[in-house]
Every structure is written in C-alpha cells, then in structure tokens.
Amino acid sequence: MHTAMHFSRKRCVAVAGLSARMLAQSAARAGLDAIALDIFGDRDTREHALAWFDIGGEGLAIDRTRLFDALERAARMPRLLGFIVTSGLEPLMGEVYRHPRLPRLIGNDAEATASVRDPRRFFGLLDELGIAHPEVSFVRPANAHGWLAKRADGCGGVHVEAASSSESAADTYYQRAAAGRSMSALFVGARREATVIGFAEQLTVTAGKLPFVHAGSLGPVDLPCETAAAIHDAIRAIVSRTGLTGLNSIDFLLDRDAIRVLEINARPSSTLTLYEAVWPQSLLACHIDACLHGRLPSSPPAPTRRAGQRVVFAPRGFTVPASFSDACHRDPACRDVPMPGTRIEAGQPVCTLVVTAPAIDAVTHKLQRQSSLLLQRIETCHEPSHDVISTG
C-alpha cells in the first residue's frame, strides 16, 4: 500500500527504516521531497512525504520483498538523489549493498559499515586504538551471570538480553554488563575526519526479558571538557581508520570520568530529532553534503535550549479512533501520530513525544507531564473503528 506520487520540481530523497518520519521531516526542512518507506505510515510521516510505501512484515519488522520492491520503484523517480537508511535495516544491509537495481545509497559503504558492525573487527579496532570498552566474548561465558547477549545486526535495544536467559545464535556476541549512564554522541564523517554534533543521554525501559529497550533520549547534554575531548578523540580515531561517512552515532557508558564504548550505529540515529530542535539547519542536509561532496559542517553553536523525546508504549491493546488520532495530531508534542483505524497491541509504540525547554530538568518534567496526558488519553478512548490498519 502506498500513497500516490505527485509531480514536483524539487530534488527528492528516499528514506527507509522502521520509522521514516524523522528523516522525512528533516528532508522537508532541507527543501527536499521525501519518499518514505516504513512500517507505520503515521500521519506526520505521510504529511512530510511525497509518497509513502508500506514495508512492514510480521510483527514490528521490515519485509525484505516489500523493501526492495519499494526501493526499485523509488529508483525510477525523477530528480532522485538516492536513499538514506535509519534503524531497522541492519539485518538486510548485506543485500542492500549487493542489490543491482536500487537507487544510490547516501551513507556508508559496505566496508565502512562492516568495520564497526562486525563485533570482532570493531572491538579489535578499539583495542588497537586504546579505546576502552566493556569486556566482550564470542563464546558464551561459562558463568553467564553479569553478561549480556547481543545480536550484531540488532537495533533499539531489542537485540540485547541477559546472557543467562538468551539462546545462542550465529550473530550473537557477549558483553559484560558495566556501570554508567547510557550516552550517545551524534557525529558527521567525511574524508576520514569528523565533526561531533552533540551528546545525549539515552532512555530505556524493560520489556519482558529485554532489559534495555530504547525509549527516547535527552540532549544536547553538556559533559566536562576532558570527557567531551576524550569522546571527540575516540570518534576521530575511529573515523580515520574506518572511513565512516555522513551521520553516525556512537553509544557509550559514562561512569564518572570513565568512558566505555558499546557500539556504533553506522547511519543517522534517532537522536537526530534532539539536535534538529536546536540546530540551525537540516541535519539530513549535512548528511547528504558529507556523503556526496565530502564536506563537514562547522562545529555547532552552544545550544540555548534542550530537547527530549520519549516513546510512549500502549498499556493495553486498542484500535485508534479518529478522535484520538486528531487530538494527537493537534498536540505540538506528539510525533509519529497513528492513523485512525490503526491497531496497536499492548507494549507496542503509540507515538513519540518531543519537547524543548531551557534546561534538561525542565525537559524531563515536560516529558513526564506529556506522557501522563497521553496515557490518560489512551485510557479514555473507546470510540469504535471499523477500518483497521495493522502496525506490522
């Protein structure tokens, strides 16, 4: 299912992932038309896109056939610059790089991606560069207590389990649990150099046996000068060796002054939303400029405001009535607004809240207040809907 394509004289870009809303909005900010490929088809995604393609598979996953069919169709669009991926395509990237009929990929090449997504290569590189990370093992530890099992092609925390309760798989590696705040840094790479956009604190929730499901982020966060310099140095060293290009993010633990790197997302991450709220230009434009022209943005100005985003998960299953969708659509804090008739099961994401304030404490307070209001809205919506749209 997709929306009709309308004629436009603008240059356009295809954006693909579990949710394409963030990139579609940034593309619009850059003066580009977006062709959105994702599994939700939310109202604001469709509003910011020239066309939307449903690439949903079973559950909350991307269907391989639908993805490649949609990308092949996008490749025939006039004035298409190429396509950009966000979270959810990690298991399919090998095929994306090999497929002969896709548009140009605006992002990392296969070698750069493998250098940071293959755990053996990545942690070996960190060791060579003297960059600290939690202990890793490529076989299940004899005593799995205190260890995490991670899938190399996962994202959003749904690829992380306690090692003691996980099942071994070909792409599983093990990382010792370590103390510290869960942080990330967004950066732009070009010509083996990098500009850091900013730092963010990651928000997670426990969902069943998954202890670290991504639930949002806060930022830009100020770090002590020495700590910030250490992360800058680590990023520059990694980019120099790997050739990472465009927007990427690095996840790390911050325990007082100690930094331990966890992983790199070799594509634009969800924290882009935070910086878009305080950044003077479209970060997608920075990504395209770095990938296609080798140009880095200037260092960002000191932010005058802070931002936060939080995913709200459904406390119960419900079918979205028009009144609920309309109310969320009118709410300036709501993003990823579901279409009327969408069926959302308990534990699935309903929408994302995005707020700004002068300080992080105020951001956190606003997110809590908005979350309470949204949960109340969910509990009080009982309007029947007959045209059901599946979220997967």
Phi, psi and omega in degrees: 000135178208161176278158179292146177272131180255150181293138177211147178267357180285156166292151182227163181219139174269139180232131189224140177171186175303316174228127182257002186303312184302313181288326178296319178295318180293324176297316178299321178296330179276359181081022180251149168280144179243139168254114188262132175237111177203186187259353186253318183062042182295162185302313184287333173297311182294325181293329182266003185243146174291327178205154176232134176244134177277116178244023182288141175245213180286135182064214179261069183220161180270135177272124185301312183296315179297320180300307185291326176297315180294319179293323177296322178291320178297327182299338181271359179289135176292148176063027178277124177284325183152197178230154184233138181252151171233200191297147175111341181268000184309315181292344185253359187296327177303315178291324178302316181292330184268344187291131187276346190245020181268160173295172175297132175277123178263093184168202183289146174280176186298321183292316179297317179297313181297328183294336179246344181262341173278112186302321180298316180290317186293310182288332172296319177296315178302319179297317178299322183274355181072030180261124186291147175206158175299153179301138179236155177217145180255009168229152181299128178298145180302320173248103187279355180298131180084008178245152175249144173257130182232142172267133185295334183256022182266177178200163172069014179082350179282358178259010184240127176224163169295132183300330183293339182245006184267162173256138180292141175218167186299325185260018182270136169230170188236138182228131180291132178298140183224156181281157174135162175285139178278115187234166173212160173229132175265135181216161177244129178250148174194134177053039177063025171234167185214148170241127178274128180279318180169177182246148180220153173261133183271140176253134179228161174227159174268130179230101183063236180269008178262112188276344188225054178285130181299131181229007178141193183195162179231139177169179356295141179257135177276130175247154175306148186305316182294322179294314179299320180295323180295319178293317177304313181297319180296315180298314181297321179294317180294316180295321179300322182277328188258337184075023176307137187230145179077200181284129176217167175222151178242130177261138180208161174259137178243108180245096190057247180264353185275135179243131174230119182283136180259308183191170175237135171265113186273053180187168178303137181254171183295340180292349174309323181303320181298312185286330176300329181290338184232358183271142186285352181214170178294126177287336174295324176297321176297319180298312181296319180297320180291316184288318186268334185235358178069025183255134176265147173287160173290161179300141184292149174290160176298126183291141176264346177226162178240161183225161176213149174224144180216130175278130176259124181261146184291125176286343178208160176287140177201157174261128189290115175281159180302323182297321179292313180299317180295318181296318178293322181295328178280341184280117183296344179275346187268133172234166181055050184284122183290147177290150173304138180094352179291135176265123180241122181272161178305132179090350178274155180292138177265306177196177179244134176263134179229124180225160173230157179197168181292336184219158183298320179302318179292324176299313181300317179297316180295321178296319179297317180295315180294323178297317179298318180295319181291318178297322177295321179297321178295316183294334185258004179265119181229011182295127179291149176223134187258336181265091186274131175246125180285144175280354179230000000 
